Amino acid sequence: MNIIKTILKLAAGLIIGASAGMIFVTLGIVIFTDMPLSTFLHKLATIKISEGITGGAIGVLSAIIAVPLLVLIHEGGHLACGLISGYRFVSFRIFNMTLIKDNGRLRIKRYAIAGTGGQCLLTPPDKPDDKVPVILYNSGGVLANLLALIAALAILLTVELKTFVHEFILIFIFIDIIFIILVDDKN
C-alpha cells in the first residue's frame, strides 16, 4: 500500500509540474513574443505526439544536465572569488561528492547536506574580523551565474543553433535566472 501512495504522489507531482511548466511556457511565449495566444494554442494542437514527447524528453534531459552544471558554476564562483580574496581551500562539494583538503592532501569523499546542492568552504585570511574580505567571496556564486547567463544569452543571440541545442540553452538560461534570484548564500 505504501508503494502505491508513493507512485500516486510521484504521478501527481509530475502532472502538477508539467501543468505549471506549460502555463509558464505559454505565458512566456505570449508575453515575450509577438505571437497571440490563439496562434500559440493552434500551433500546440498541431504538434505530433512523437514530437511533443521528444521535445519534453529533451527538456527534462536539459534540466538534468543544466542543474548540476549551474551548481558547479555557482560554487566555482565562490571558490575563484574566495581564492582571489586570500581565502584558503577547505572543501568543495557538488551534491554529495566532496573534494576536501585532508592533512595537506586532496581527497574525494561522499558527504551531503540536506537542502543544498553544493558548498564551497574556505578559511578566511589571518586578519582581524572587521578586515576579512567577505563581499567578493560571498557574491562569487551569483557573479559566476551572471557570467554564465551573459554567455548563454550571447550564444543564443549570435549563433545559429540546432533545435535541441536551442532548447537546452533556453532551459539553461531559465534555470540560471532561478539560481540568481533564489539561491541563498547567507547560510
N, C-alpha and C positions, 0 to 999 in steps of 0.2 A: 504494500500500500504506500510506503514511503517513496518508492521509486516512481510511482505514478504521480504523486504530488510534485516531485522534483521535475518530471517531464512536463507536467502541466504548467508549472511555474516558468520553466525554460521557454515553452511554446508561447505562453502569454507575454513574456518579456520580449521575445523575438517579434511577435505581432505588434506590440506597442512600440518597440524601437523602429521597426520598419515603417509603421504608420507615421510616427513622428518624423522620421527621416524623409518620407515622401512629402509631408506637409512643408518641412523646411526647404526641401529642394524646389518644390512648386513655388513657394513664396520667393525664394532667391531668384528663380528664373523670371518670374513675373515682375519683381521689383527692380532687378539689375539688368534686365534686357528690355528690348522694345517688343517682346512677344506678349500678346494678350493672353489672358487665362484660357479663353476658349480655344485658341490656336494650340496652346500647350497641351490641353486636355485632348484635343483631336489627334495631335501627333502621338501622345501617350497611348491612345486607344488603337493606333495603327501599328504599334510595335509588335513584332512577332514574339511569342512566349520564349522561344530559344534565345533571342537577342536580349530580352529582359532578364532572363536567368543568367546569361553570360555577363551582362553589364553589372548585375547585382553581385555576382561572384567576384568580378574584378574589383568592385567597390569594397567588398569585405576583405579581400586579399590585400588591397591597397592600404586599408586601415590597419591590418595586422602587421604590415611592413612599416607603415609610417609612424605608428605609436612608439615602438622601440627605437627607431631611428631618431625621433624627436626627443625622447628621453635621453638618449646618448648625446645628442647635440646640446641639450639643456645642461646636463651635468658636466659635459666637456667645457661649456662656457664658464661654469663655476670654477672648474679646475684651472683653465687657462688664466682667467682673471685673478684667481687666488694666487697662483704662482707668480704672476706679474707683480702682485702687491706684496710679495715677500713671504707668503704663507708656505708651509712645508707639507708635503703629501702625507696623508694618513691612510685613506681608503677611497675607493671609487666603486660605487655599486650601481648596476643596472638590473632591475627586478631582483632576482635572488643571487646573481653572480657578482661577487665582490673581489676586487683587486685590493689587497691590503699589504701595507708595509709591516713586516713581522721580523723583528731582530735584524733590521737592515736589509732584508730580502723581500722581494715582491712575491706574494703567494695569491693563488686564486682559491677562494672559499665560497661556500654557499651560505647566504645569510639573507633573510628577508625581514622587512618591517612592514606590518600591515598598513595599508593606506598610502604607501609610497611606491613610486615607480623607479626611483633611483636616489642616490645620495652621494655627494662629494664632501668628504671630511678632510679638512686641512688644519694644521696647527698654526695659530697666528704668530707673527714675528715677535721677538722678545722686545716689547715696548710697553710703556705704561698703558693701561686700559684706554685712556682717552686719546692715545696716539695711534692705536691699532687701526689700519686702513680697512674699513668694513664695507664701504659702499660698492667698490668695484667687484669684490668677491661675492657679495650678496646679490648684486644685479647681473652678474655674469651669465646666469642661465637665461634670463629674459633677453639680454643683449644677443646671445647666441641664437635664440629663437627668432628674434627680429632680423638678424642677418640671414638666417635660413629662409624666412618669409620673403625678404627682398630678393634673394637669389631665385627662389621658386617663381615669384612674380615675373622676374626678368626673363626666365626661361619660357614661361607661359606666354609672355607678350612678344617675344622676339624669335622663337624657334618654331618651325613647323613640326608639330608632333603627331604621332600616330594616335588614334582614338584612345587606346587603353593607356598610353603614357600620359596623354592629356588628362584623362580621368584620374590617374594616380596623382599627378601634380595638383589638380583641384582638391582632391581629398587631403593631400599633404598640407596644402595651404589652409584648408578649413580646420584641420586638427591643430596645426601650428597656431592659428589665431586663438583657438580654445586654450591651448597651453599658455599663451601670452596673457590672456585675460584671467584664467582661473588658477594657474599654478601658484601655490602659496609657498614662498621660500622663507617665511618668517619662523618656521619651526626648526 
